[in-house]
Amino acid sequence: MAGDSSSSSSPAPAQPSTAPTAAFGTQHFDRAPTSEELQAARQAPQAPPQTTPDQSSSSSSSAPTKPSHQQRASVSDAVKSIKASDFLTVYQVPCARQGFLTGIGGGAVVGALRYILGASVPRAANWAVGAFALGGIVSFEVCQAARRAEAAKMKRVVEVYDRKQADLQRQKAEKARHAAAAAARAEESRRLEEAARRAARPWYKFW
């Protein structure tokens, strides 16, 4: 009877629960997902990943910017950039005066020679205009080349002058350093001689 009472009073073993402990998609290891849960998971719309303002700003800042396409100026754009006031200040352009004078003189000489040699007035005028353009362009380019050569020469002169000044400053600094070292050596030798004289004196004195 005691055995029956003890067996009847002992609790029955707990049955494993087959109910799902969590919705499908979370980590659970008590059972395998059913076909209904798999189908529901496939049909469920996925939400886009949420980004914080810091991540969005960093992603926007780190995104490469597209290079801007630089438009090349055409001849029409260059012509449109010319203003009427530019013709009034054309003489201020370096070498422009020399080019005009050379072109005018060359054109006049060539036109006059062609007319003297028997050419008609329009033909002589054409030769004069061509000589003016050619002489002016050649004179202008020669003057510009001379200016560039002069600028390069002046640049070299300035570089050489600066180098010489730096050398002079370095030499002065070395002389000053040598003079200071010589003065220090003279002072040290004088101090040693004074110490030697003091050491040579007798420590006794009768009167």
C-alpha positions as CSV (number, residue, x, y, z in Angstrom):
1,M,0.0,0.0,0.0
2,A,2.9,2.3,0.8
3,G,4.4,1.6,-2.6
4,D,1.0,2.4,-4.3
5,S,0.6,5.6,-2.4
6,S,4.2,6.7,-3.2
7,S,3.7,5.9,-6.9
8,S,0.4,7.7,-7.1
9,S,1.8,10.8,-5.3
10,S,4.8,11.1,-7.6
11,P,4.3,13.8,-10.4
12,A,3.9,12.6,-13.9
13,P,6.8,13.5,-16.3
14,A,6.2,16.7,-18.2
15,Q,5.2,16.3,-21.9
16,P,7.3,18.2,-24.4
17,S,5.4,21.1,-25.7
18,T,4.9,21.2,-29.5
19,A,3.6,24.7,-29.6
20,P,5.9,27.1,-31.3
21,T,8.0,29.2,-28.8
22,A,8.6,32.0,-31.2
23,A,7.5,33.2,-34.6
24,F,9.3,31.8,-37.6
25,G,12.3,34.0,-38.5
26,T,13.7,34.2,-34.9
27,Q,16.2,31.8,-33.5
28,H,14.6,28.8,-31.9
29,F,15.9,25.2,-31.8
30,D,12.9,23.2,-30.4
31,R,11.6,22.1,-33.8
32,A,11.9,22.5,-37.5
33,P,9.6,25.1,-39.2
34,T,6.5,23.8,-40.9
35,S,5.6,24.2,-44.5
36,E,2.9,26.8,-43.6
37,E,5.5,28.9,-41.7
38,L,7.9,28.7,-44.7
39,Q,5.2,29.8,-47.1
40,A,4.2,32.7,-44.8
41,A,7.8,33.8,-44.5
42,R,8.2,33.8,-48.3
43,Q,5.1,35.8,-48.8
44,A,5.8,38.3,-46.0
45,P,7.2,41.6,-47.5
46,Q,10.7,42.5,-46.3
47,A,11.1,46.0,-44.8
48,P,14.0,48.0,-46.2
49,P,16.9,48.4,-43.8
50,Q,16.7,51.5,-41.7
51,T,19.6,53.9,-41.7
52,T,20.4,56.4,-39.1
53,P,21.0,60.1,-40.0
54,D,24.7,59.6,-39.3
55,Q,25.0,56.7,-41.7
56,S,23.0,58.5,-44.4
57,S,25.2,61.5,-44.1
58,S,28.3,59.5,-44.2
59,S,27.1,57.5,-47.2
60,S,26.2,60.6,-49.0
61,S,29.5,62.2,-48.2
62,S,31.5,59.1,-49.2
63,A,29.6,58.7,-52.5
64,P,31.9,59.7,-55.4
65,T,30.9,62.9,-57.1
66,K,30.6,62.9,-60.8
67,P,33.3,65.0,-62.5
68,S,31.9,68.0,-64.2
69,H,32.4,68.0,-67.9
70,Q,34.5,71.1,-68.8
71,Q,33.3,72.6,-72.1
72,R,36.0,73.6,-74.5
73,A,35.6,77.1,-75.9
74,S,34.9,77.2,-79.6
75,V,35.9,79.9,-82.1
76,S,32.4,81.4,-81.9
77,D,32.8,81.8,-78.1
78,A,36.1,83.4,-78.6
79,V,34.7,85.8,-81.1
80,K,31.7,86.6,-78.8
81,S,34.2,87.5,-76.0
82,I,35.7,90.3,-78.1
83,K,34.3,93.7,-77.1
84,A,34.3,97.0,-79.0
85,S,36.4,98.6,-76.3
86,D,39.2,96.1,-76.9
87,F,40.0,97.7,-80.2
88,L,40.6,101.0,-78.4
89,T,43.2,99.5,-76.1
90,V,44.9,97.2,-78.6
91,Y,48.0,99.4,-78.6
92,Q,48.5,98.6,-74.9
93,V,49.2,94.9,-75.8
94,P,52.9,94.2,-75.6
95,C,54.6,94.2,-79.0
96,A,51.4,95.3,-80.7
97,R,52.7,98.7,-81.6
98,Q,55.9,97.3,-83.1
99,G,53.8,94.8,-85.1
100,F,51.5,97.5,-86.5
101,L,54.4,99.8,-87.4
102,T,56.3,97.0,-89.1
103,G,53.2,95.8,-91.0
104,I,52.3,99.3,-92.1
105,G,55.7,100.0,-93.3
106,G,56.2,96.7,-95.1
107,G,52.7,96.8,-96.7
108,A,53.3,100.3,-98.0
109,V,56.7,99.4,-99.4
110,V,55.5,96.2,-101.1
111,G,52.3,97.8,-102.5
112,A,54.3,100.7,-103.9
113,L,56.9,98.4,-105.5
114,R,54.2,96.3,-107.1
115,Y,52.4,99.4,-108.4
116,I,55.7,100.7,-109.8
117,L,56.5,97.4,-111.4
118,G,53.3,97.6,-113.4
119,A,50.7,95.9,-111.3
120,S,47.2,97.3,-111.2
121,V,45.9,99.2,-108.2
122,P,43.7,96.3,-106.8
123,R,46.6,93.9,-107.2
124,A,49.0,96.2,-105.6
125,A,46.6,96.8,-102.8
126,N,46.2,93.1,-102.3
127,W,50.0,92.7,-102.1
128,A,50.1,95.7,-99.6
129,V,47.4,94.1,-97.3
130,G,49.2,90.7,-97.5
131,A,52.5,92.2,-96.7
132,F,50.9,94.2,-93.8
133,A,49.4,91.1,-92.3
134,L,52.5,89.0,-92.8
135,G,54.9,91.6,-91.6
136,G,52.8,92.5,-88.5
137,I,52.4,88.9,-87.5
138,V,56.1,88.1,-87.9
139,S,57.2,91.2,-86.1
140,F,54.7,90.5,-83.3
141,E,55.9,86.9,-82.8
142,V,59.5,87.9,-82.9
143,C,58.9,90.6,-80.3
144,Q,57.1,88.1,-78.1
145,A,59.9,85.5,-78.4
146,A,62.4,88.2,-77.5
147,R,60.3,89.2,-74.4
148,R,60.0,85.5,-73.3
149,A,63.8,85.1,-73.7
150,E,64.4,88.3,-71.8
151,A,62.0,87.1,-69.0
152,A,63.8,83.8,-68.8
153,K,67.2,85.6,-68.7
154,M,66.0,87.9,-65.9
155,K,64.7,84.9,-64.0
156,R,68.1,83.2,-64.2
157,V,69.8,86.4,-63.1
158,V,67.5,86.7,-60.1
159,E,68.1,83.0,-59.2
160,V,71.9,83.5,-59.5
161,Y,71.7,86.7,-57.4
162,D,69.7,85.0,-54.7
163,R,72.1,82.1,-54.7
164,K,75.1,84.4,-54.3
165,Q,73.3,86.3,-51.5
166,A,72.7,83.0,-49.8
167,D,76.3,82.0,-50.2
168,L,77.4,85.4,-48.8
169,Q,75.1,85.0,-45.8
170,R,76.4,81.5,-45.2
171,Q,80.0,82.7,-45.4
172,K,79.3,85.5,-43.0
173,A,77.7,83.1,-40.6
174,E,80.7,80.7,-40.8
175,K,83.1,83.6,-40.2
176,A,81.1,84.7,-37.2
177,R,81.0,81.2,-35.9
178,H,84.8,80.8,-36.4
179,A,85.4,84.2,-34.7
180,A,83.2,83.1,-31.7
181,A,85.1,79.8,-31.5
182,A,88.5,81.6,-31.6
183,A,87.4,84.0,-28.9
184,A,86.2,81.1,-26.8
185,R,89.5,79.3,-27.3
186,A,91.5,82.5,-26.4
187,E,89.4,82.9,-23.2
188,E,89.9,79.3,-22.3
189,S,93.7,79.5,-22.8
190,R,93.8,82.8,-20.7
191,R,91.8,81.1,-17.9
192,L,94.2,78.1,-18.0
193,E,97.3,80.4,-17.9
194,E,95.8,82.3,-15.0
195,A,95.1,79.1,-13.1
196,A,98.7,77.9,-13.8
197,R,100.1,81.1,-12.5
198,R,98.0,80.8,-9.4
199,A,99.2,77.3,-8.9
200,A,102.9,78.2,-9.3
201,R,102.8,80.8,-6.5
202,P,104.2,79.5,-3.1
203,W,101.6,78.9,-0.5
204,Y,103.8,80.4,2.2
205,K,105.0,84.0,2.7
206,F,107.4,85.2,5.3
207,W,106.7,88.9,5.0
